[in-house]
Amino acid sequence: MDKIIDAIARVLMPQLTGVHLNPVENVGYYISNIVGLLVLIFYSYQFFYVFLAFIRKPRKYPETDQTKRYGVIIAARNEEKVLPELLKSIAAQTYPADRVDVFVIADNCDDRTADVAREMGAIVFERHSKAQVGKGYALRFLFNRMKAQGILRDYDAYMVFDADNILKANYIEEMDKAYCAGNKVLTSFRNSKNFGKNWVSSGYALWFMRESTHLNNPRSILGTSSFISGTGFLVDSEIIERNGGWKHFLLTEDIEFTADCILHGDRVGYCHRAEFFDEQPESFRQSWWQRKRWAKGLFQVFRHYGTGLLKGVFKLDWSCFDMTMNIMPAFILSAVQFLSIAVLLILNLIIYHAFSTTLVICLVQFLLFGYMLFFILGLLIFIAEFKRIRCNKFRATLLLFTFPLFMLTYIPVSFSAFLSRGVTWKPVEHNRAMSIEEVAGEADHEGGEPATASVAEDDSRATEDQQR
C-alpha cells in the first residue's frame, strides 16, 4: 500500500521526490495525497456528468392536455416586499389559470404578508409558533389543514416556492409536461435575480446553475434521481398522503426529502425548461449562517438516513451512492486535509524549532488545486449557461474569478457547523422586489437599478423550438 501511495504521490507532488522528510512532514505528506486520492475517486464521476451535459441536450417532454390541477405553495415569513412579484408571475403563467390555486402560509409574520396575499387572490393560512420554526413545519401545518378540510387530494400535485422566487411565464406548463411524463417528484432550473450584485451572490448563482445543468440535468438524462435544492420543486399528492403530510424537519428539509424519496424508490425528475429566479444573500455574514445551517443539515441527514443509503450503495443503487456523496461532501475531506496540515505546521515548529517548507508546499498546493478546480467548474457552467446569466456579461466574467474563493469558504463554514451544537434556522431577509421583465433586463444593463425588458421574445422562441 505504501508503494502505491508513494507512486501516486510522485505524480501529484514531484517536487518532493527525493527530499528527506521528518516524521511530522511524512504524516502531512501522506495525508495530503491520501485525501487528494479519495476526492479523486469519489467525485470524478461528476466530471462525467459535465461531459454528458455538453454532448446531450436536456430531456424534452411531450405536450399535454393541460388538465392536471396544481396547488402552488408559498411559505412566507415577513415577505410583503417580494411576495407580490411572485404572485404576479404565477398569475401570468401560460398554463390555464383555473387549474392552479395558490396557497400562502404566512408563517410567524408581523407585517402585511397575509393581507397582501389575500388581496392578490391567494388562499392564506396564518401560522404562529415560536417553538417549531422552519419551512418543514410550515408545510406540515398547511397539509394538515388541507387534509382536515378534505381538499388534499383535490390537486394532482403541489409546487413549492419561496416568497422571493419569480417564475418564467411557461414554468407551470413545462413542469406539467414533465409531471405527465411520469415524474412524481420534480425539480427545475434555478436562476438568480441578483447574480451581479457582488462575489457572494454570484457565488451562489453559479453554484445553483451548476446543480441544475451539470448535476441534475445529467442525472435526468441517465434516468437516475435528481436532487431538490430548497425551492422550485413539485411533489405528487399521493406521496404527500402516503407520508401523512410533510414529515421532514431537519435543517435541510429539501435534502432530507430527496433522501427519503430515493429510499422509497421515488426518482426525482428534472425539468430544464422550467426556470425560476430567486434572491441570493449579498452579505457574507448572512451567507455564513445560511451555509452553516446547510452544512449542519447535511450532517443530520447522514445521521438519519446514512445507514439506508449505504445499504443501497452496497446493492449497487447509483442514486444512493450519488446522494451519499452529496451529503458527505468533499468539503469534509478538504477540511481534514487543511486543518491537519495547519496543526502539523505548528507541531513541527514546536518539535524541530523549524518552519517546514514541505508542509507549506502541501498547503499551497491544496489551495491552488481547490481554486483551479472550482474555477474550471465555474467556467464550464459560465459557458454552458451564458445566455441565462442575468447580469452584465463583463461584470459576470470578473465575478467568475471570485467563485473559487466563495466555494473555498465552505471549508471553515463546514468545520464551524461540525463543532457547533446550536445551529438553528434563521430567516433570510429579501428586499429585491423585481418583476420577471426587470430580471430579464439585467442581462444587458450596466449596473445600478435593473432595466426593464420583456421576456415575451424568449418565450416565443421556446414555443417555436417545441413546435419544430
SULFENBEL-V398124 format. One record per backbone hydrogen bond with DSSP energy under -1.0 kcal/mol. CO is the residue of the C=O (numbers start at 0). NH is the residue of the N-H. E is the energy in kcal/mol with one decimal. If there is no record, write none. Layout:
# SULFENBEL-V398124
co=CO nh=NH e=E
co=CO nh=NH e=E
This chain:
# SULFENBEL-V398124
co=0 nh=4 e=-2.5
co=1 nh=5 e=-2.7
co=2 nh=6 e=-2.2
co=3 nh=7 e=-2.4
co=4 nh=8 e=-2.9
co=5 nh=9 e=-2.1
co=6 nh=10 e=-1.0
co=7 nh=11 e=-2.4
co=8 nh=12 e=-3.5
co=12 nh=15 e=-1.8
co=13 nh=16 e=-1.4
co=15 nh=18 e=-2.1
co=21 nh=25 e=-2.5
co=22 nh=26 e=-1.9
co=23 nh=27 e=-2.0
co=24 nh=28 e=-2.7
co=25 nh=29 e=-2.4
co=26 nh=30 e=-2.6
co=27 nh=31 e=-2.4
co=28 nh=32 e=-1.7
co=29 nh=33 e=-2.8
co=30 nh=34 e=-2.6
co=31 nh=35 e=-2.0
co=32 nh=36 e=-2.2
co=33 nh=37 e=-2.3
co=34 nh=38 e=-2.5
co=35 nh=39 e=-2.0
co=36 nh=40 e=-2.4
co=37 nh=41 e=-2.9
co=38 nh=42 e=-2.2
co=39 nh=43 e=-1.1
co=42 nh=45 e=-1.3
co=43 nh=46 e=-1.5
co=44 nh=48 e=-1.5
co=45 nh=49 e=-1.7
co=46 nh=50 e=-2.3
co=47 nh=51 e=-2.8
co=48 nh=52 e=-2.3
co=49 nh=53 e=-1.3
co=50 nh=54 e=-1.4
co=51 nh=55 e=-1.9
co=68 nh=155 e=-1.9
co=68 nh=156 e=-1.3
co=69 nh=100 e=-2.2
co=70 nh=158 e=-2.4
co=71 nh=102 e=-3.6
co=72 nh=160 e=-2.7
co=73 nh=104 e=-2.9
co=75 nh=106 e=-2.7
co=78 nh=82 e=-2.6
co=81 nh=85 e=-1.1
co=82 nh=86 e=-2.3
co=83 nh=87 e=-2.3
co=84 nh=88 e=-2.1
co=85 nh=89 e=-1.8
co=86 nh=90 e=-2.2
co=87 nh=91 e=-1.4
co=89 nh=92 e=-1.5
co=95 nh=98 e=-1.6
co=96 nh=99 e=-1.5
co=98 nh=69 e=-2.7
co=100 nh=71 e=-3.3
co=101 nh=122 e=-3.2
co=102 nh=73 e=-2.6
co=103 nh=124 e=-2.6
co=104 nh=75 e=-2.7
co=104 nh=106 e=-1.3
co=105 nh=126 e=-2.5
co=111 nh=115 e=-2.9
co=112 nh=116 e=-2.3
co=113 nh=117 e=-2.2
co=114 nh=118 e=-2.6
co=115 nh=119 e=-1.2
co=116 nh=121 e=-2.4
co=117 nh=120 e=-1.9
co=122 nh=103 e=-2.7
co=124 nh=105 e=-2.3
co=126 nh=107 e=-3.3
co=133 nh=137 e=-1.5
co=134 nh=138 e=-2.7
co=135 nh=139 e=-2.1
co=136 nh=140 e=-2.3
co=137 nh=141 e=-2.1
co=138 nh=142 e=-2.7
co=139 nh=143 e=-2.5
co=140 nh=144 e=-1.8
co=141 nh=145 e=-2.6
co=142 nh=146 e=-2.4
co=143 nh=147 e=-2.2
co=144 nh=148 e=-1.8
co=145 nh=150 e=-2.5
co=150 nh=153 e=-1.5
co=155 nh=236 e=-2.2
co=156 nh=70 e=-2.0
co=157 nh=234 e=-2.4
co=158 nh=72 e=-3.6
co=159 nh=231 e=-1.6
co=159 nh=232 e=-1.3
co=160 nh=74 e=-1.2
co=161 nh=164 e=-1.9
co=165 nh=276 e=-2.8
co=167 nh=170 e=-2.1
co=168 nh=93 e=-2.5
co=169 nh=173 e=-2.4
co=170 nh=174 e=-2.4
co=171 nh=175 e=-2.5
co=172 nh=176 e=-1.6
co=173 nh=177 e=-2.0
co=174 nh=178 e=-2.6
co=175 nh=179 e=-2.7
co=177 nh=182 e=-1.3
co=178 nh=181 e=-1.8
co=183 nh=235 e=-2.3
co=184 nh=268 e=-3.4
co=185 nh=233 e=-2.5
co=186 nh=270 e=-2.1
co=188 nh=275 e=-2.2
co=190 nh=277 e=-1.6
co=193 nh=196 e=-1.4
co=197 nh=201 e=-2.2
co=198 nh=202 e=-1.3
co=199 nh=203 e=-2.0
co=200 nh=204 e=-2.4
co=201 nh=205 e=-2.6
co=202 nh=206 e=-1.9
co=203 nh=207 e=-2.7
co=204 nh=208 e=-2.2
co=205 nh=209 e=-2.4
co=206 nh=210 e=-2.4
co=207 nh=211 e=-1.9
co=208 nh=212 e=-3.0
co=209 nh=213 e=-2.0
co=210 nh=215 e=-3.3
co=211 nh=216 e=-1.9
co=214 nh=218 e=-1.9
co=215 nh=219 e=-2.4
co=216 nh=220 e=-2.2
co=217 nh=221 e=-2.4
co=218 nh=223 e=-2.2
co=228 nh=230 e=-2.2
co=232 nh=159 e=-2.7
co=233 nh=185 e=-2.3
co=234 nh=157 e=-2.7
co=235 nh=239 e=-1.6
co=236 nh=240 e=-2.5
co=237 nh=241 e=-2.7
co=238 nh=242 e=-2.2
co=239 nh=244 e=-3.1
co=240 nh=243 e=-1.4
co=251 nh=255 e=-2.2
co=252 nh=256 e=-2.3
co=253 nh=257 e=-2.1
co=254 nh=258 e=-2.7
co=255 nh=259 e=-2.3
co=256 nh=260 e=-2.4
co=257 nh=261 e=-2.5
co=258 nh=262 e=-2.2
co=259 nh=263 e=-1.3
co=260 nh=265 e=-3.1
co=261 nh=264 e=-1.2
co=267 nh=225 e=-3.1
co=268 nh=186 e=-1.4
co=273 nh=188 e=-2.3
co=274 nh=167 e=-2.3
co=275 nh=190 e=-3.0
co=276 nh=165 e=-1.8
co=277 nh=192 e=-2.4
co=282 nh=286 e=-2.5
co=283 nh=287 e=-2.9
co=284 nh=288 e=-1.9
co=285 nh=289 e=-2.2
co=286 nh=290 e=-2.9
co=287 nh=291 e=-2.1
co=288 nh=292 e=-1.8
co=289 nh=293 e=-2.1
co=290 nh=294 e=-2.8
co=291 nh=295 e=-2.5
co=292 nh=296 e=-2.5
co=293 nh=297 e=-2.1
co=294 nh=298 e=-1.7
co=295 nh=299 e=-2.1
co=296 nh=300 e=-2.6
co=297 nh=301 e=-2.3
co=298 nh=302 e=-2.1
co=299 nh=303 e=-2.1
co=300 nh=304 e=-3.2
co=301 nh=305 e=-1.9
co=304 nh=308 e=-2.4
co=305 nh=309 e=-2.8
co=306 nh=310 e=-2.0
co=307 nh=311 e=-1.8
co=308 nh=312 e=-2.1
co=309 nh=313 e=-2.2
co=311 nh=316 e=-2.9
co=312 nh=315 e=-1.9
co=316 nh=320 e=-1.7
co=317 nh=321 e=-2.9
co=318 nh=322 e=-2.4
co=319 nh=323 e=-2.3
co=320 nh=324 e=-2.3
co=321 nh=325 e=-1.5
co=322 nh=326 e=-2.2
co=323 nh=327 e=-1.5
co=328 nh=331 e=-1.4
co=329 nh=333 e=-3.0
co=330 nh=334 e=-2.5
co=331 nh=335 e=-2.2
co=332 nh=336 e=-2.3
co=333 nh=337 e=-3.0
co=334 nh=338 e=-2.7
co=335 nh=339 e=-2.1
co=336 nh=340 e=-2.1
co=337 nh=341 e=-2.1
co=338 nh=342 e=-2.5
co=339 nh=343 e=-2.6
co=340 nh=344 e=-2.1
co=341 nh=345 e=-1.6
co=342 nh=346 e=-2.6
co=343 nh=347 e=-2.7
co=344 nh=348 e=-1.7
co=345 nh=349 e=-2.0
co=346 nh=350 e=-2.7
co=347 nh=351 e=-2.6
co=355 nh=359 e=-1.6
co=356 nh=360 e=-2.5
co=357 nh=361 e=-2.0
co=358 nh=362 e=-2.3
co=359 nh=363 e=-2.9
co=360 nh=364 e=-2.8
co=361 nh=365 e=-2.0
co=362 nh=366 e=-2.1
co=363 nh=367 e=-2.8
co=364 nh=368 e=-2.8
co=365 nh=369 e=-2.3
co=366 nh=370 e=-2.6
co=367 nh=371 e=-2.7
co=368 nh=372 e=-2.5
co=369 nh=373 e=-2.2
co=370 nh=374 e=-2.3
co=371 nh=375 e=-2.4
co=372 nh=376 e=-2.2
co=373 nh=377 e=-2.7
co=374 nh=378 e=-2.8
co=375 nh=379 e=-2.4
co=376 nh=380 e=-1.9
co=377 nh=381 e=-2.2
co=378 nh=382 e=-2.4
co=379 nh=383 e=-2.4
co=380 nh=384 e=-2.5
co=385 nh=388 e=-1.0
co=388 nh=390 e=-1.7
co=391 nh=395 e=-2.5
co=392 nh=396 e=-2.0
co=393 nh=397 e=-1.9
co=394 nh=398 e=-2.4
co=397 nh=400 e=-1.3
co=398 nh=401 e=-1.0
co=401 nh=405 e=-2.1
co=402 nh=406 e=-2.3
co=403 nh=407 e=-2.4
co=404 nh=408 e=-1.3
co=406 nh=409 e=-1.7
co=407 nh=410 e=-1.7
co=408 nh=412 e=-1.8
co=409 nh=413 e=-3.2
co=410 nh=414 e=-2.3
co=411 nh=415 e=-2.5
co=412 nh=416 e=-2.3
co=413 nh=417 e=-2.3
co=414 nh=418 e=-1.7
co=415 nh=419 e=-1.4
co=430 nh=432 e=-1.5
co=431 nh=433 e=-1.4
co=434 nh=438 e=-2.2
co=435 nh=439 e=-1.9
co=436 nh=440 e=-1.6
co=436 nh=452 e=-1.1
co=438 nh=441 e=-1.0
co=439 nh=442 e=-1.1
co=440 nh=443 e=-1.0
co=454 nh=458 e=-2.3
co=455 nh=459 e=-2.4
co=456 nh=460 e=-2.1
co=457 nh=461 e=-2.1
co=458 nh=462 e=-2.1
co=459 nh=463 e=-2.4
co=460 nh=464 e=-2.5
co=461 nh=465 e=-2.1
co=462 nh=466 e=-2.2
co=463 nh=467 e=-2.3
